[in-house]
Amino acid sequence: MRKIGLLFAGQGAQTVGMGKDLVDQYSIAAEMGVRADVLLGRGLTVVMWSGPLDELTKTSNCQPALFLHGLMCLAILRELTGDFPIEAAAGLSLGEMTAHAAAGSLDFETGLKLVQHRGELMDEACAATVGGMAAMIGADENSVRLLAADEDVDIANINSPGQIVISGELAKVEAAIGVAREYGVRRATMLNVAGAYHSRLMDSAYQKLGAILQSAEIQAPQFAVFSNVTGEEVRTPEEIRRTLQDQVTGTVRWADCMEGMLDRGCDLFVELGPGGVLASLLQRIRKGTEVFTVSGVASAFKCADRLRVI
């Protein structure tokens, strides 16, 4: 029996028009879009489908947009297949909240509003600091950790072997890029982001989101969900609250999440969201793993055809 793992996209995957074909062809997706707009009290779906891209890219827009789109894709896939068994899930950064919504840890309303708060709080933190992020390609984790310590920046993401992201004050990140080759980094590239996500510069968002999470209704997940900050399965509402808060300033250990899902026996993965980045990272971690990316109707049909015969 194949074991299916779900992967949910993170910030940066957003594209104008995402989910529009789902809404045009499936009433369940259309209803989710209307409900999201009502719950948020604004036209999120208008920004998703009409842009402009710089408006969609704002953290307070792209985070709830990707949350909604990921759950739309899952709903359509379930409708096409008559549902299917799920072994485990993980989501990159904000995608972890989408994974928890898929697993029933968060209901749709709670999850959407948490993601909205998260995006707004991170926007506030970005506005109050001058931060940046950079990808370090081709070096091992220990070398990048030494670089980060020497240049006083943080490790934001460990995405796959040889792909690590640093985050912090902009001047310090730029300085780290300048000396990166001395630490064995093959290529260092500044990322086009609004601030220093997953670093100490997000502390104000960390504190405020923690208070919001304490009052949020959270249940134990119906299937395994892997935490970004531990790379391990979370089982209780208390663990979920703690890890979702810690993730705001902590390192996203994505490679560990993938290894954990693979060790659990997941051998067919479905990435829900645009871009295909997570599918690509998975291939770097375990080449040859079967993975589908579902972002619209055509890709949902292709994936559903495969799921029906497992």
Contacts in CASP RR format, 6 or more apart in sequence:
PFRMAT RR
TARGET T0000
AUTHOR 0000-0000-0000
METHOD contacts of the structure
MODEL  1
MRKIGLLFAGQGAQTVGMGKDLVDQYSIAAEMGVRADVLLGRGLTVVMWS
GPLDELTKTSNCQPALFLHGLMCLAILRELTGDFPIEAAAGLSLGEMTAH
AAAGSLDFETGLKLVQHRGELMDEACAATVGGMAAMIGADENSVRLLAAD
EDVDIANINSPGQIVISGELAKVEAAIGVAREYGVRRATMLNVAGAYHSR
LMDSAYQKLGAILQSAEIQAPQFAVFSNVTGEEVRTPEEIRRTLQDQVTG
TVRWADCMEGMLDRGCDLFVELGPGGVLASLLQRIRKGTEVFTVSGVASA
FKCADRLRVI
1 310 0 8 1.000
2 267 0 8 1.000
2 268 0 8 1.000
2 310 0 8 1.000
3 87 0 8 1.000
3 88 0 8 1.000
3 264 0 8 1.000
3 265 0 8 1.000
3 266 0 8 1.000
3 267 0 8 1.000
3 268 0 8 1.000
4 84 0 8 1.000
4 85 0 8 1.000
4 86 0 8 1.000
4 87 0 8 1.000
4 266 0 8 1.000
4 268 0 8 1.000
4 269 0 8 1.000
4 270 0 8 1.000
4 307 0 8 1.000
4 310 0 8 1.000
5 86 0 8 1.000
5 87 0 8 1.000
5 88 0 8 1.000
5 89 0 8 1.000
5 261 0 8 1.000
5 266 0 8 1.000
5 268 0 8 1.000
5 269 0 8 1.000
5 270 0 8 1.000
6 74 0 8 1.000
6 86 0 8 1.000
6 88 0 8 1.000
6 89 0 8 1.000
6 90 0 8 1.000
6 99 0 8 1.000
6 102 0 8 1.000
6 269 0 8 1.000
6 270 0 8 1.000
6 272 0 8 1.000
7 89 0 8 1.000
7 90 0 8 1.000
7 91 0 8 1.000
7 92 0 8 1.000
7 269 0 8 1.000
7 270 0 8 1.000
7 271 0 8 1.000
7 272 0 8 1.000
7 278 0 8 1.000
7 279 0 8 1.000
7 282 0 8 1.000
7 291 0 8 1.000
8 66 0 8 1.000
8 70 0 8 1.000
8 89 0 8 1.000
8 90 0 8 1.000
8 91 0 8 1.000
8 92 0 8 1.000
8 95 0 8 1.000
8 96 0 8 1.000
8 98 0 8 1.000
8 99 0 8 1.000
8 102 0 8 1.000
8 271 0 8 1.000
8 272 0 8 1.000
8 273 0 8 1.000
9 66 0 8 1.000
9 69 0 8 1.000
9 70 0 8 1.000
9 91 0 8 1.000
9 92 0 8 1.000
9 95 0 8 1.000
9 98 0 8 1.000
9 271 0 8 1.000
9 272 0 8 1.000
9 273 0 8 1.000
9 274 0 8 1.000
9 275 0 8 1.000
9 276 0 8 1.000
9 277 0 8 1.000
9 278 0 8 1.000
10 66 0 8 1.000
10 91 0 8 1.000
10 92 0 8 1.000
10 93 0 8 1.000
10 94 0 8 1.000
10 95 0 8 1.000
11 59 0 8 1.000
11 62 0 8 1.000
11 63 0 8 1.000
11 66 0 8 1.000
11 93 0 8 1.000
11 94 0 8 1.000
11 197 0 8 1.000
12 57 0 8 1.000
12 62 0 8 1.000
13 66 0 8 1.000
13 273 0 8 1.000
13 274 0 8 1.000
13 275 0 8 1.000
13 276 0 8 1.000
13 277 0 8 1.000
14 56 0 8 1.000
14 57 0 8 1.000
14 62 0 8 1.000
14 65 0 8 1.000
14 66 0 8 1.000
14 274 0 8 1.000
15 53 0 8 1.000
15 274 0 8 1.000
15 275 0 8 1.000
16 48 0 8 1.000
16 49 0 8 1.000
16 50 0 8 1.000
16 51 0 8 1.000
16 52 0 8 1.000
16 53 0 8 1.000
16 56 0 8 1.000
17 48 0 8 1.000
17 49 0 8 1.000
17 50 0 8 1.000
17 51 0 8 1.000
18 48 0 8 1.000
18 49 0 8 1.000
18 65 0 8 1.000
18 69 0 8 1.000
18 273 0 8 1.000
18 274 0 8 1.000
18 295 0 8 1.000
18 296 0 8 1.000
19 29 0 8 1.000
19 48 0 8 1.000
19 49 0 8 1.000
19 69 0 8 1.000
19 72 0 8 1.000
19 73 0 8 1.000
19 295 0 8 1.000
19 296 0 8 1.000
20 48 0 8 1.000
20 49 0 8 1.000
21 296 0 8 1.000
21 297 0 8 1.000
22 29 0 8 1.000
22 72 0 8 1.000
22 73 0 8 1.000
22 76 0 8 1.000
22 296 0 8 1.000
22 297 0 8 1.000
22 300 0 8 1.000
23 29 0 8 1.000
23 30 0 8 1.000
23 33 0 8 1.000
23 45 0 8 1.000
23 49 0 8 1.000
23 72 0 8 1.000
24 30 0 8 1.000
25 297 0 8 1.000
26 75 0 8 1.000
26 76 0 8 1.000
26 79 0 8 1.000
26 297 0 8 1.000
28 75 0 8 1.000
28 76 0 8 1.000
28 79 0 8 1.000
29 72 0 8 1.000
29 75 0 8 1.000
29 76 0 8 1.000
32 68 0 8 1.000
32 71 0 8 1.000
32 72 0 8 1.000
32 75 0 8 1.000
32 108 0 8 1.000
33 44 0 8 1.000
33 45 0 8 1.000
33 68 0 8 1.000
33 72 0 8 1.000
34 45 0 8 1.000
35 108 0 8 1.000
36 44 0 8 1.000
36 45 0 8 1.000
36 64 0 8 1.000
36 68 0 8 1.000
36 112 0 8 1.000
37 43 0 8 1.000
37 44 0 8 1.000
37 45 0 8 1.000
39 109 0 8 1.000
39 112 0 8 1.000
39 113 0 8 1.000
40 64 0 8 1.000
40 112 0 8 1.000
40 113 0 8 1.000
40 116 0 8 1.000
44 61 0 8 1.000
44 64 0 8 1.000
44 65 0 8 1.000
44 68 0 8 1.000
45 68 0 8 1.000
47 55 0 8 1.000
47 56 0 8 1.000
47 61 0 8 1.000
47 65 0 8 1.000
48 56 0 8 1.000
48 65 0 8 1.000
48 68 0 8 1.000
48 69 0 8 1.000
55 61 0 8 1.000
56 62 0 8 1.000
56 65 0 8 1.000
58 123 0 8 1.000
58 194 0 8 1.000
59 119 0 8 1.000
59 120 0 8 1.000
59 122 0 8 1.000
59 123 0 8 1.000
59 126 0 8 1.000
59 194 0 8 1.000
60 116 0 8 1.000
60 119 0 8 1.000
60 120 0 8 1.000
60 123 0 8 1.000
63 94 0 8 1.000
63 115 0 8 1.000
63 116 0 8 1.000
63 118 0 8 1.000
63 119 0 8 1.000
63 122 0 8 1.000
64 112 0 8 1.000
64 115 0 8 1.000
64 116 0 8 1.000
64 119 0 8 1.000
66 94 0 8 1.000
66 95 0 8 1.000
66 98 0 8 1.000
66 273 0 8 1.000
67 94 0 8 1.000
67 95 0 8 1.000
67 97 0 8 1.000
67 98 0 8 1.000
67 101 0 8 1.000
67 111 0 8 1.000
67 112 0 8 1.000
67 115 0 8 1.000
68 112 0 8 1.000
69 273 0 8 1.000
69 274 0 8 1.000
69 295 0 8 1.000
70 98 0 8 1.000
70 272 0 8 1.000
70 273 0 8 1.000
71 98 0 8 1.000
71 101 0 8 1.000
71 102 0 8 1.000
71 108 0 8 1.000
71 272 0 8 1.000
73 272 0 8 1.000
73 273 0 8 1.000
73 294 0 8 1.000
73 295 0 8 1.000
73 296 0 8 1.000
73 300 0 8 1.000
74 102 0 8 1.000
74 272 0 8 1.000
76 294 0 8 1.000
76 296 0 8 1.000
76 297 0 8 1.000
76 300 0 8 1.000
77 84 0 8 1.000
77 270 0 8 1.000
77 272 0 8 1.000
77 294 0 8 1.000
77 300 0 8 1.000
77 303 0 8 1.000
77 304 0 8 1.000
77 307 0 8 1.000
78 84 0 8 1.000
80 300 0 8 1.000
80 301 0 8 1.000
80 304 0 8 1.000
81 304 0 8 1.000
81 307 0 8 1.000
81 308 0 8 1.000
84 307 0 8 1.000
84 310 0 8 1.000
86 102 0 8 1.000
86 103 0 8 1.000
86 223 0 8 1.000
87 223 0 8 1.000
87 224 0 8 1.000
87 261 0 8 1.000
87 264 0 8 1.000
87 265 0 8 1.000
87 266 0 8 1.000
88 223 0 8 1.000
88 224 0 8 1.000
88 225 0 8 1.000
88 226 0 8 1.000
88 233 0 8 1.000
88 261 0 8 1.000
88 264 0 8 1.000
88 266 0 8 1.000
89 99 0 8 1.000
89 102 0 8 1.000
89 103 0 8 1.000
89 223 0 8 1.000
89 224 0 8 1.000
89 225 0 8 1.000
89 226 0 8 1.000
90 96 0 8 1.000
90 99 0 8 1.000
90 225 0 8 1.000
90 226 0 8 1.000
90 228 0 8 1.000
90 254 0 8 1.000
90 257 0 8 1.000
90 258 0 8 1.000
90 261 0 8 1.000
91 98 0 8 1.000
91 99 0 8 1.000
91 228 0 8 1.000
91 257 0 8 1.000
91 278 0 8 1.000
92 228 0 8 1.000
92 252 0 8 1.000
92 254 0 8 1.000
92 277 0 8 1.000
92 278 0 8 1.000
93 197 0 8 1.000
93 198 0 8 1.000
93 228 0 8 1.000
93 247 0 8 1.000
93 252 0 8 1.000
94 115 0 8 1.000
94 118 0 8 1.000
94 119 0 8 1.000
96 225 0 8 1.000
96 227 0 8 1.000
96 228 0 8 1.000
96 243 0 8 1.000
96 244 0 8 1.000
96 247 0 8 1.000
97 106 0 8 1.000
97 111 0 8 1.000
97 114 0 8 1.000
97 115 0 8 1.000
97 118 0 8 1.000
97 244 0 8 1.000
98 115 0 8 1.000
98 272 0 8 1.000
99 225 0 8 1.000
99 226 0 8 1.000
100 106 0 8 1.000
100 111 0 8 1.000
100 218 0 8 1.000
100 221 0 8 1.000
100 225 0 8 1.000
100 240 0 8 1.000
100 244 0 8 1.000
101 107 0 8 1.000
101 108 0 8 1.000
101 111 0 8 1.000
103 221 0 8 1.000
103 222 0 8 1.000
103 223 0 8 1.000
103 224 0 8 1.000
103 225 0 8 1.000
104 219 0 8 1.000
104 221 0 8 1.000
104 222 0 8 1.000
105 218 0 8 1.000
105 219 0 8 1.000
105 220 0 8 1.000
105 221 0 8 1.000
105 225 0 8 1.000
105 237 0 8 1.000
105 240 0 8 1.000
106 114 0 8 1.000
106 216 0 8 1.000
106 217 0 8 1.000
106 218 0 8 1.000
106 219 0 8 1.000
107 217 0 8 1.000
110 216 0 8 1.000
110 217 0 8 1.000
110 218 0 8 1.000
111 216 0 8 1.000
114 209 0 8 1.000
114 212 0 8 1.000
114 213 0 8 1.000
114 216 0 8 1.000
114 244 0 8 1.000
117 208 0 8 1.000
117 209 0 8 1.000
117 212 0 8 1.000
118 205 0 8 1.000
118 209 0 8 1.000
118 248 0 8 1.000
119 205 0 8 1.000
121 204 0 8 1.000
121 205 0 8 1.000
121 208 0 8 1.000
121 209 0 8 1.000
122 197 0 8 1.000
122 202 0 8 1.000
122 205 0 8 1.000
122 248 0 8 1.000
123 194 0 8 1.000
124 204 0 8 1.000
124 205 0 8 1.000
125 201 0 8 1.000
125 202 0 8 1.000
125 203 0 8 1.000
125 204 0 8 1.000
125 205 0 8 1.000
126 194 0 8 1.000
126 195 0 8 1.000
126 196 0 8 1.000
128 204 0 8 1.000
129 169 0 8 1.000
129 195 0 8 1.000
129 196 0 8 1.000
129 201 0 8 1.000
130 169 0 8 1.000
130 170 0 8 1.000
130 171 0 8 1.000
131 167 0 8 1.000
131 168 0 8 1.000
131 169 0 8 1.000
131 170 0 8 1.000
131 173 0 8 1.000
131 195 0 8 1.000
131 196 0 8 1.000
131 199 0 8 1.000
131 201 0 8 1.000
132 167 0 8 1.000
132 168 0 8 1.000
132 169 0 8 1.000
132 170 0 8 1.000
132 173 0 8 1.000
132 190 0 8 1.000
132 191 0 8 1.000
132 193 0 8 1.000
132 195 0 8 1.000
132 196 0 8 1.000
133 156 0 8 1.000
133 165 0 8 1.000
133 166 0 8 1.000
133 167 0 8 1.000
133 168 0 8 1.000
133 173 0 8 1.000
133 190 0 8 1.000
133 191 0 8 1.000
133 193 0 8 1.000
133 195 0 8 1.000
133 196 0 8 1.000
133 197 0 8 1.000
134 165 0 8 1.000
134 166 0 8 1.000
134 173 0 8 1.000
134 176 0 8 1.000
134 177 0 8 1.000
134 188 0 8 1.000
134 189 0 8 1.000
134 190 0 8 1.000
134 191 0 8 1.000
135 163 0 8 1.000
135 164 0 8 1.000
135 165 0 8 1.000
135 187 0 8 1.000
135 188 0 8 1.000
135 189 0 8 1.000
135 191 0 8 1.000
136 144 0 8 1.000
136 147 0 8 1.000
136 162 0 8 1.000
136 163 0 8 1.000
136 164 0 8 1.000
136 165 0 8 1.000
136 166 0 8 1.000
136 180 0 8 1.000
136 185 0 8 1.000
136 188 0 8 1.000
137 162 0 8 1.000
137 163 0 8 1.000
137 185 0 8 1.000
137 186 0 8 1.000
137 187 0 8 1.000
137 188 0 8 1.000
137 189 0 8 1.000
138 162 0 8 1.000
138 163 0 8 1.000
138 184 0 8 1.000
138 185 0 8 1.000
138 186 0 8 1.000
138 187 0 8 1.000
139 147 0 8 1.000
139 162 0 8 1.000
139 164 0 8 1.000
139 180 0 8 1.000
139 183 0 8 1.000
139 184 0 8 1.000
139 185 0 8 1.000
139 186 0 8 1.000
140 162 0 8 1.000
141 155 0 8 1.000
141 158 0 8 1.000
141 164 0 8 1.000
143 183 0 8 1.000
143 184 0 8 1.000
143 185 0 8 1.000
144 155 0 8 1.000
144 164 0 8 1.000
144 166 0 8 1.000
144 183 0 8 1.000
144 185 0 8 1.000
145 155 0 8 1.000
146 183 0 8 1.000
147 166 0 8 1.000
147 176 0 8 1.000
147 179 0 8 1.000
147 180 0 8 1.000
147 183 0 8 1.000
147 185 0 8 1.000
148 154 0 8 1.000
148 155 0 8 1.000
148 166 0 8 1.000
148 176 0 8 1.000
150 179 0 8 1.000
151 172 0 8 1.000
151 173 0 8 1.000
151 175 0 8 1.000
151 176 0 8 1.000
151 179 0 8 1.000
152 169 0 8 1.000
152 172 0 8 1.000
153 166 0 8 1.000
153 167 0 8 1.000
153 168 0 8 1.000
153 169 0 8 1.000
153 172 0 8 1.000
153 173 0 8 1.000
153 176 0 8 1.000
153 199 0 8 1.000
154 166 0 8 1.000
154 167 0 8 1.000
154 168 0 8 1.000
154 196 0 8 1.000
154 198 0 8 1.000
154 199 0 8 1.000
154 200 0 8 1.000
154 249 0 8 1.000
154 250 0 8 1.000
154 251 0 8 1.000
155 164 0 8 1.000
155 165 0 8 1.000
155 166 0 8 1.000
155 167 0 8 1.000
155 251 0 8 1.000
156 165 0 8 1.000
156 166 0 8 1.000
156 167 0 8 1.000
156 196 0 8 1.000
156 197 0 8 1.000
156 198 0 8 1.000
156 199 0 8 1.000
156 250 0 8 1.000
156 251 0 8 1.000
156 252 0 8 1.000
157 164 0 8 1.000
157 165 0 8 1.000
157 198 0 8 1.000
157 251 0 8 1.000
157 252 0 8 1.000
157 254 0 8 1.000
158 164 0 8 1.000
158 251 0 8 1.000
158 252 0 8 1.000
158 253 0 8 1.000
158 254 0 8 1.000
158 255 0 8 1.000
158 256 0 8 1.000
159 165 0 8 1.000
159 252 0 8 1.000
159 254 0 8 1.000
159 255 0 8 1.000
159 281 0 8 1.000
160 254 0 8 1.000
160 255 0 8 1.000
160 258 0 8 1.000
160 281 0 8 1.000
160 284 0 8 1.000
160 285 0 8 1.000
161 255 0 8 1.000
161 284 0 8 1.000
161 285 0 8 1.000
163 281 0 8 1.000
163 284 0 8 1.000
165 191 0 8 1.000
165 198 0 8 1.000
166 173 0 8 1.000
166 176 0 8 1.000
167 173 0 8 1.000
167 195 0 8 1.000
167 196 0 8 1.000
167 197 0 8 1.000
167 198 0 8 1.000
167 199 0 8 1.000
167 201 0 8 1.000
168 196 0 8 1.000
168 199 0 8 1.000
168 200 0 8 1.000
168 201 0 8 1.000
169 196 0 8 1.000
169 201 0 8 1.000
170 196 0 8 1.000
173 190 0 8 1.000
173 196 0 8 1.000
174 190 0 8 1.000
176 188 0 8 1.000
177 188 0 8 1.000
177 189 0 8 1.000
177 190 0 8 1.000
178 188 0 8 1.000
180 188 0 8 1.000
181 188 0 8 1.000
195 201 0 8 1.000
196 202 0 8 1.000
198 247 0 8 1.000
198 248 0 8 1.000
198 249 0 8 1.000
198 250 0 8 1.000
198 251 0 8 1.000
198 252 0 8 1.000
199 249 0 8 1.000
199 250 0 8 1.000
200 249 0 8 1.000
202 248 0 8 1.000
202 249 0 8 1.000
203 249 0 8 1.000
205 248 0 8 1.000
205 249 0 8 1.000
206 245 0 8 1.000
206 246 0 8 1.000
206 248 0 8 1.000
206 249 0 8 1.000
209 244 0 8 1.000
209 245 0 8 1.000
209 248 0 8 1.000
210 241 0 8 1.000
210 245 0 8 1.000
213 241 0 8 1.000
213 244 0 8 1.000
213 245 0 8 1.000
214 241 0 8 1.000
216 241 0 8 1.000
218 237 0 8 1.000
218 240 0 8 1.000
218 241 0 8 1.000
219 237 0 8 1.000
220 235 0 8 1.000
220 236 0 8 1.000
220 237 0 8 1.000
221 234 0 8 1.000
221 235 0 8 1.000
221 240 0 8 1.000
224 233 0 8 1.000
224 261 0 8 1.000
224 264 0 8 1.000
225 233 0 8 1.000
225 234 0 8 1.000
225 240 0 8 1.000
226 232 0 8 1.000
226 233 0 8 1.000
226 234 0 8 1.000
226 257 0 8 1.000
226 260 0 8 1.000
226 261 0 8 1.000
227 233 0 8 1.000
227 234 0 8 1.000
227 239 0 8 1.000
227 243 0 8 1.000
227 247 0 8 1.000
227 257 0 8 1.000
228 243 0 8 1.000
228 247 0 8 1.000
228 252 0 8 1.000
228 253 0 8 1.000
228 254 0 8 1.000
228 257 0 8 1.000
229 243 0 8 1.000
229 246 0 8 1.000
229 247 0 8 1.000
229 250 0 8 1.000
229 251 0 8 1.000
229 252 0 8 1.000
229 253 0 8 1.000
230 243 0 8 1.000
230 253 0 8 1.000
230 256 0 8 1.000
231 253 0 8 1.000
231 256 0 8 1.000
231 257 0 8 1.000
231 260 0 8 1.000
232 256 0 8 1.000
232 260 0 8 1.000
233 260 0 8 1.000
233 264 0 8 1.000
234 240 0 8 1.000
234 243 0 8 1.000
254 281 0 8 1.000
255 281 0 8 1.000
255 285 0 8 1.000
258 281 0 8 1.000
258 282 0 8 1.000
258 285 0 8 1.000
258 286 0 8 1.000
259 285 0 8 1.000
261 269 0 8 1.000
262 285 0 8 1.000
262 286 0 8 1.000
262 289 0 8 1.000
267 289 0 8 1.000
267 290 0 8 1.000
268 290 0 8 1.000
268 291 0 8 1.000
268 292 0 8 1.000
268 306 0 8 1.000
268 310 0 8 1.000
269 279 0 8 1.000
269 282 0 8 1.000
269 289 0 8 1.000
269 290 0 8 1.000
269 291 0 8 1.000
269 292 0 8 1.000
270 291 0 8 1.000
270 292 0 8 1.000
270 293 0 8 1.000
270 294 0 8 1.000
270 303 0 8 1.000
270 307 0 8 1.000
271 278 0 8 1.000
271 279 0 8 1.000
271 291 0 8 1.000
271 292 0 8 1.000
271 293 0 8 1.000
271 294 0 8 1.000
272 294 0 8 1.000
272 295 0 8 1.000
273 293 0 8 1.000
273 294 0 8 1.000
273 295 0 8 1.000
274 295 0 8 1.000
275 293 0 8 1.000
275 295 0 8 1.000
276 293 0 8 1.000
276 295 0 8 1.000
278 293 0 8 1.000
279 291 0 8 1.000
279 292 0 8 1.000
279 293 0 8 1.000
282 289 0 8 1.000
282 291 0 8 1.000
283 289 0 8 1.000
283 291 0 8 1.000
292 299 0 8 1.000
292 302 0 8 1.000
292 303 0 8 1.000
292 306 0 8 1.000
293 299 0 8 1.000
294 300 0 8 1.000
294 303 0 8 1.000
END
